[in-house]
Amino acid sequence: MARWLKQGIAEEERRAADERVRETVSRILDDIERRGDEAVRELSVRFDNWDRDDFRLSDSEVAQAVSEVPDSTLDDIRFAQEQIRNFAEIQRAALRDVEEETLPGVVLGHRNIPVGAVGCYVPGGKYPMVASAHMSVVTAKVAGVARIVTCAPPYGGRPSAAIIAAQHLGGADEIYCLGGVQAIGAMALGTATLAPVDMLVGPGNPYVAEAKRQLFGRVGIDLLAGPTETLIIADETSDGEICATDLLGQAEHGPTSPAILLTNSAALANETMREVERQLKILPTGEVAGAAWRDYGQVIVADDEAEMLVLADEIASEHVQVMTADPDVFLEGLTNYGSLFLGERTNVAFGDKVIGTNHTLPTRRAARYTGGLWVGKFLKTCTYQKVLTDEAAVLVGEYCSRLCALEGFAGHQEQADIRVRRLGAAT
């Protein structure tokens, strides 16, 4: 039976915090829908202390921002985008249009059609999240999205040159310096200066995630990507220093980011907790990571590997890092996770920044029913059908007529019957 050596805050506290976020976001979105650009401007000043005549950056402003980024950094951005583009192209190649004659004279098919316009949110108020631009913009571009809009908040009182460079190099068509719920609302609802998009993608703070949730249906969304989560699965072959490093490396995302150690070694569990406290004293982001660890960190000691598999699937974490004697046991046995990181040589930071997989992933146990952002999220798989012969129309029509009658759909039945009468006579 598993033992919790450390637990986070109670679920009731989390639910209360969620309710406060829901109410705030609802008021903001209502305001944007009623007052458009005026509301967006007021909200930007209120939350980001940021105002300008037009939040969209001009071509010359984009070029100026790119010129401010050191060549070595631009090379790093290009390298990361090449890895993400390459894997997205591999995934896109796995998706094919189909057309088959399923009965004599009956042709069924589907086409993978790109979404028309996508709004990509790039977090950047606390950290300039350059990688989030790669993950959404580059992947949407590979999918063939015709209009890609990006929004990122100001960083340090001005647009982040590095984020702008990443958005531009990735292929964004419209770049706005605008953050938070006001950015999400403006992209989804549209204003006089920002035409609405069809889909919203990208991670963000709890307010951004809640705005996407409330807007879903009016626009599509990738998924509800809330605060970053990490689960480390480790056994006695690992050590406390690396486990603590990898836990805090994700906890630094924000004070509500869960970081969990799941192990079958009590010795490793205790060593990791001691190491976390040591590293928090010297980690530059220790204040944020420490708050996340205090309120959302957990340490779980399971009896054996089989129990670790069960618990990991119940937790259904966004990131699952496996540092055990045989990581492939978890690759083959786990079903609920956003992305897996197998073996000590890899880690979540690789996936977050550069390795090529997408870092926009399901949180809050959504991994039970969805994967993360990928090229397929930007494609609509749309079916079509053709009946090529009178004989086929009569065959299908006779079955259809009887089934419509069974359900009491007289109008549906007549759609079938009129074709049976006309085309049956012709044959």
C-alpha positions, 0 to 999 in steps of 0.5 A: 500500500502506497504511503504519502510522505508529503502531500499538497494543499487540500482539494477544497482549497484548490476548488475555491481558488478555481471558483475565484478564477472562473468569476474573474474571467467571466467578468473580463470576457463579458467586458471585452465582448461588450466594449471591444478594443476599449476594454482590451486597452483598459485591461492591458493597462490594468494588468500589464501596465502596457498601452499603445495606439495599436497592439499589433507590431508593424513589420518595421517593429518586428524587424527591429526586434529581430535585429536586437537578438544576438546572432547566437540566440537566433541560431539557437531559436532556428535549431529548436524550430528545426527540431519541432518542424521536423517532428511535426512534418513526420507526424503530418506525413502519417495523416493521409486523405482517404477515398475508398469504394466501400460498396459497388458504386459507393465512394467514401472518403475524408480530407484533412483540412487545416483550420483557417485562422489560429490564435497562438498565445505565448506566455511571457510576463514572468518568463519570456517563453520563447519556446511556446512560440515554436510549439504553436506557430511552427506546428500550425505552419506545418499543418497549413493554417492560412492565418496565424495570429500571436499574442504575448504580453510585454516583458520588462515593460516592452515587447520581448525581442526574443519572443518576437523573433521566435514568432516571426521566424516560426511563420506568424502572420500577425504579431501582437504585444498583448497578454492575459485574458484580454489577449485570449478574449480579443483573439476569440471574440474579435475587436475592431482592430483584431479579426477573430480566429477559429481556434486558440492554442498555447499554454498560460496561467490559470486565468488564460486556461479558464478563458480558453475553457469558457470560450470553447465552443465559440472557438476551438481550443487545443486543450486546457493547459493549466499550471505545469505538472511533473511526475518523476518515477524513480527507483533505487538506481536514481539519486536524490540530487537529480530527482530534486533538480528535475522536480524543482526545474518544473516547480519554478514555472509557478506557485501552483505547479504540482511536482510529484515524486513516485518511488518504490524506495523510501531511502530515495524519497527521503534523500530527495526531500532533503535535497529539495530543501538544500537546492531551494536555498541556492536556486535563483527561482527558489521563491517560486519553486519553493511555494509550489513545492510547499503547496503542491509537491508530493512524495509517494512511496509505493510497494513495487513497480506494479503499484507505481504503474497504477498510481502513475495512471491515476495521477495522469500527469502532464510530464512523466519522467522515468528514471528506473532500471528499465524505463521501457516498462513504463513506456509499455505499461502507462496509458495516461500521460501528456508526454514521457521522458525515459531515462536519466539522459533525458528530462522535461526541459529537453521537451519544453525547449528543443528536442522536437516534441510539443510542450503544450500538454494536458494537465489536471488529469486530462491525459486520461482522454487527450494527448497534447498539441500536435500537427493533427490538432490544427486539422479537421478530418472531414468526411465526404460521400459519393454514390456513382450508380443508380443501382447503388443509390437504390440498394442504400436507399431501400435500407435507409428507408426501412431504418428511417421508418423504424425511427419515425423520421418520415422526412428522412424516409422520403429522401430515400424513397424518392430516389428509390422510386426514380432510380429504381424505375430507371434500372 
